[in-house]
Amino acid sequence: MAKKLTKGEKKLFGVCSGLANYFDVDPTITRLLFVVAVFGFGTGVLIYLVLAVIMPDN
């Protein structure tokens, strides 16, 4: 059965937990990657907001 990318359990919008469920990793890892993207590259907030709008709910 094919996996679907949907929002997961909501901490803020559910983006990180949805990505973690899709890629079978711990949600803490995806949250840390977004923090690194925010402070390291400056694009994390934009990517997170775009995903929050685009990703469907469960």
C-alpha positions in Angstrom: 0.0 0.0 0.0 1.4 3.4 -0.9 2.1 5.9 1.8 0.4 9.3 1.9 2.0 12.5 3.1 -0.4 13.9 5.7 -0.1 16.0 8.8 0.5 14.1 12.0 -0.1 14.8 15.6 -0.3 18.5 16.1 2.4 20.3 18.1 2.1 23.4 15.9 0.6 22.4 12.6 1.6 18.8 12.4 4.1 19.2 9.6 7.1 17.7 11.4 5.3 14.6 12.7 3.7 14.1 9.3 7.1 14.1 7.6 8.5 11.8 10.3 5.7 9.3 9.8 6.2 9.4 6.0 9.9 8.8 6.2 9.8 6.5 9.3 12.0 8.6 11.5 11.5 10.1 14.9 9.6 13.4 14.9 12.3 15.0 17.0 14.8 14.6 14.2 12.6 16.4 11.7 12.0 19.2 14.2 15.7 19.6 14.7 16.2 19.7 11.0 13.7 22.6 10.7 15.5 24.4 13.5 18.8 24.0 11.7 17.2 25.2 8.5 15.8 28.3 10.3 19.0 29.4 12.0 21.5 28.0 9.5 19.9 28.8 6.1 17.0 31.1 6.9 14.6 29.1 4.8 13.0 26.9 7.4 10.1 29.1 8.3 9.1 29.6 4.7 9.3 25.8 4.0 7.4 25.0 7.1 4.6 27.5 6.3 4.3 26.2 2.7 4.1 22.6 3.9 1.5 23.6 6.6 -0.7 25.0 3.8 -0.1 22.3 1.3 -0.2 19.1 3.4 -3.7 17.6 3.9 -5.0 16.7 7.3 -5.5 13.1 8.2 
